[in-house]
């Protein structure tokens, strides 16, 4: 039997410096660099992960692999 997926919204906690899946503001599970999870894009689930990249000016920013999402990643619908 397949375990239920944890579904909610991606949230960056500035105090801990980590990403979480949250629901109604409550943390459900932490997402670490290297973890694979899914993000909803145009009503389809896309497998992704968090990576650190840089912009044209050399500033570091977060990006979701296999998507166009980068920079502030809060409030994206995700599941793991």
C-alpha positions in Angstrom: 0.0 0.0 0.0 1.3 3.4 -1.0 1.7 6.0 1.8 -0.3 9.2 1.5 1.6 12.2 0.2 2.0 15.3 2.4 0.5 18.2 0.5 0.5 21.9 1.2 2.4 25.1 0.4 6.1 25.7 0.2 7.2 28.1 2.9 10.7 29.4 3.7 11.4 29.9 7.4 13.8 32.8 7.6 14.6 31.9 11.3 15.8 28.4 10.6 16.9 29.0 7.0 14.9 26.0 5.8 12.0 25.2 3.5 8.8 23.6 4.9 5.5 22.2 3.5 2.8 24.0 5.5 -0.9 23.9 5.7 -2.9 26.8 7.2 0.4 28.2 8.4 1.4 25.1 10.4 4.5 23.2 9.4 3.9 19.6 8.2 7.4 18.5 7.1 10.8 20.0 6.3 12.3 20.0 2.7 16.0 19.7 2.5 18.4 20.4 -0.4 18.6 17.2 -2.4 15.0 16.1 -1.5 12.8 15.4 -4.5 9.2 16.6 -4.3 6.4 17.8 -6.6 5.2 21.2 -7.4 1.8 22.0 -9.1 2.3 23.8 -12.5 -0.8 24.5 -14.6 -2.8 21.8 -12.8 0.0 19.2 -13.4 2.4 17.8 -10.8 6.1 18.3 -11.8 9.0 16.5 -10.0 11.4 19.0 -8.7 14.0 19.9 -6.0 15.5 23.0 -4.6 18.8 24.2 -6.0 20.9 27.3 -5.4 21.9 29.3 -8.5 22.8 32.9 -9.2 21.2 35.7 -11.2 22.8 37.9 -13.9 24.4 40.1 -11.2 25.9 37.2 -9.3 23.4 37.2 -6.4 22.5 33.8 -5.1 18.9 32.7 -5.4 16.7 29.6 -5.0 15.3 27.8 -8.0 13.1 24.8 -8.5 14.5 22.2 -10.9 12.5 21.5 -14.1 10.4 24.7 -13.6 10.7 28.4 -14.3 10.2 29.1 -10.5 13.1 31.0 -8.9 13.7 33.7 -6.3 10.9 33.8 -3.7 9.3 30.3 -3.7 6.7 30.8 -1.0 3.1 29.7 -1.4 3.7 27.3 -4.3 1.5 24.2 -4.1 3.7 21.2 -3.4 3.6 17.6 -2.2 6.1 15.0 -1.0 
